[in-house]
């Protein structure tokens, strides 16, 4: 009976450690996802700004003509 209880305690400790490790990993991944999302947003804004500044109207001549 005591051996069985010891096995269950060890299993519980292993699962607790694994849960803490997974939680920490998930936190790191969430931080990375937030960082990448912010970077994508910034790049989209820069691209939109560049696209707007380089836009040539349908009937306008480019400046080099």
C-alpha positions in Angstrom: 0.0 0.0 0.0 2.8 2.4 0.9 4.6 1.7 -2.4 1.4 2.5 -4.3 1.0 5.8 -2.4 4.7 6.7 -3.2 4.1 6.0 -6.9 1.0 8.2 -6.9 2.9 11.0 -5.1 5.8 10.8 -7.7 3.3 10.8 -10.5 1.6 13.9 -9.0 5.0 15.7 -8.7 5.9 14.8 -12.3 2.6 16.1 -13.6 2.9 19.3 -11.5 6.4 20.0 -12.9 5.2 19.3 -16.4 2.2 21.6 -15.9 4.5 24.4 -14.7 6.8 23.9 -17.7 4.0 23.9 -20.1 2.5 27.0 -18.5 5.9 28.8 -18.8 6.3 27.8 -22.4 2.8 29.0 -23.2 3.5 32.3 -21.6 6.7 32.7 -23.7 4.8 31.8 -26.9 2.1 34.4 -26.0 4.7 37.1 -25.5 6.3 36.2 -28.8 3.0 36.2 -30.6 2.2 39.7 -29.2 5.6 40.9 -30.3 5.3 39.6 -33.8 1.7 40.9 -34.1 2.9 44.4 -33.1 5.8 44.2 -35.6 3.4 43.1 -38.4 1.1 46.0 -37.6 4.0 48.4 -37.8 5.2 46.9 -41.1 1.7 47.1 -42.5 1.5 50.8 -41.5 4.9 51.5 -43.1 3.9 49.7 -46.3 0.6 51.6 -46.5 2.5 54.9 -46.0 4.9 54.1 -48.8 2.2 52.9 -51.1 0.2 56.1 -50.6 3.3 58.3 -51.2 4.2 56.4 -54.4 0.7 56.4 -55.8 0.4 57.7 -59.3 -3.1 58.7 -60.4 -4.6 57.0 -63.5 -4.1 60.1 -65.7 -1.1 61.7 -64.2 2.3 61.5 -65.8 5.2 60.3 -63.8 7.6 63.2 -62.8 10.4 62.0 -65.2 8.3 62.8 -68.3 
